[in-house]
Amino acid sequence: MKNNKIIVIDLEASCWNGKIPPGQVNEIIEIGICVLDIETGEIFKNDGILVKPERSTVSSFCTELTTITQKMLDEKGISFQEACTRLRKEYKSKQHIWASYGQYDLNMFQKQCKFKGVEYPLSQEHVNVKDFFSEIKGLTKKVGMKGALDILNIGLEGTHHRGIDDPKNIAKILYWCLTNKKEN
């Protein structure tokens, strides 16, 4: 899959400060996405797809962390299946390598697709930017996205823990990694 574009994704999910309440589960509530041109560093097609949860509600802790409210999801959210269809149609998501910061997004997508019986919308080629960054910087301890931006002296753009903003920040880290990797 040789391509000069990589899709960058960051998920936000329902969460609680402490134990998950009985009858609820962690569910994707926002799929943040952008496209990175790996040759120029241009970031485009940035979006935050709000997903209406079916088996959980947004806690006040989750709203504090993400700024996403239950009301936002009730009014503007679409089903997880609709969101996956949108990824395939608007982003040709099965045809591009995709990246996320860490393994969480990959695992969450696979888990939710399997549970809901929804076709997995992404390619099998995934870049874990957290691992890639740690490897290139020679870090013995991995850092979060904000920590990586700080190390690179790149300011955080937008609101941290918002799917519409975090993919752009991840794309900047990924582009740095791609332009600074040692050729073997």
N, C-alpha and C positions, 0 to 999 in steps of 0.2 A: 504494500500500500504506500507507494511513493507519492508524496503530495507536499505542497508548500503551505498547506493550511492545517492547523490543529484546532480542534474544538476544545475549549476549556470550560469545565463544569464545576460548580460548587453547589452543593445541596444544603438546604436548611430543613430541619426535621422538628417535629413536635418534641418537646423536652420538658423536664421538670427538675426542680431543685430537690433532689432526693429520689425516693422510690417512685416508680411509675404507678399511678393510681390503678386500682383494680379495673379490669375491662378495657384499659387503654393500651396503646402500643406506640413506639416511635414510628412516625410516618413522615414521608417527604411532604413538606408544605411549600417549598419553593425550589425551583430548578433554575439556578443562575447559569447563564451561558454567554460565551462570546467566542469569536473566531480570531485566532492569531495567525498572521502571515509570518511564517518563520524566516523569510528572507528579508523583510523590511521592518518587522516589529509592529506593524500596524495592527490595531485591535478594532474589530468592527462586529456588527450584528449582535450587539450586547442586549440581553434581555433578562428579565426575571419573571419566570412563569410561575404564577401562584397556583398551588394545587390544594384543592379542598380535601381535608382529611376525612376519612370515613369511620375510623375507629378511635379517634382521639380528638381532644379539643386543645386549643392553644392556652397554655398556662400563663400566668402573669410573669413567671420567670422567663419563659420562652419569649414573650413580648419584650421584656427588658433587654434580653440578649440580642434579638433580631429586629425589633421594632414591628414585627408582623403581629397583627391582631386577628382574633377569630372573625371579627366583623369584616376585615379586609378579605379573608378567604371566603367567607359566606357570600360576599358581594362580587368579588372578582376572580375567585378561584375556579379552576376547571378540574375535571376528573384526572386521576393519574394516567389513565388510558389515553385520554385526549392529549395530555402533555407529551406522552411518549410518541403519539402519532405526529404531533407538531414538530418534535425533534427530528423524526425521520423525514418529514416533508420539507420543512423550512431550512433545515441544516444538513440534510443528507447525512445524518449522524452515523449511519452504518458504513459509510464510504470513507470516513476520515479517522485518523488516529485521534484519540481524545485524552485529555489530561485532567488531573485533579490534584489537590494538595493533600497527599496521604492516601490511604487505602479505604477510608470510611465511605467515600462517595461511591466507589466501585461496589463495595460490599452491600451498601444500602440499596443501590439500584437493583442488584441481582436478587437480593432478599425480597424486595417489594414486588418485583416482576414475577418472581416465582409464586409468592403468596397470592397475588391477585390474578395470576394466569394471564399476564400481559406479555406480549413479545418484547424481549430485551431490545431497546432502541439504539444501542451503541455498538460500535465495532468491538472486536475482541482485542484490538491493539490499544493499550492504556499506558500512559506515562504517569508514574507517581512522582510528582514534582518535588515533594518533600525529600524523598530518597535521592533523586537526581541532584538537587541543590546540596544536600549533605555530602554526597560523593565528590562533587566538583570543588566544594569549599574545604573538603577534608575535615569535616566536623565529626567529632567523636560522639556528640550528643545532638540529636535532631532538634530543630527549632520549629515553632509554629509559623504560619504565614506572616504574621506581624513581625516576628523575630527575624525572619529572612529579609523582609523589606528593610528593617532597621540596619541589618548587617550591610545591605547594599546601598544604604542611604537613599532609599526610594520612599517617598511619602505615601502613606495609606490614602487611597482615593476612595471617597464615599464612606459608607457606614460598614464597619467591621461586622461580620456575621449577617450580612444581607447578600442573598444570592445574586441580586442585580449588580452588586459592586465587587464582591470578592473575586469573581472570575477575571476581571480586568487586572487586579493586583497579582493574581496567580500567573496570568499571562506575562506580566512584566518580569516576574521571577524566572519563568520558563524561558523567555527570550534571552535573558541574561545567561542562563545555563547553556542554551544552545550556542550562543556566541562566544562563550568562554570555555567550552569543553575542550579537553586535550585530545587531539587526534592520535589514535593508536595505530 
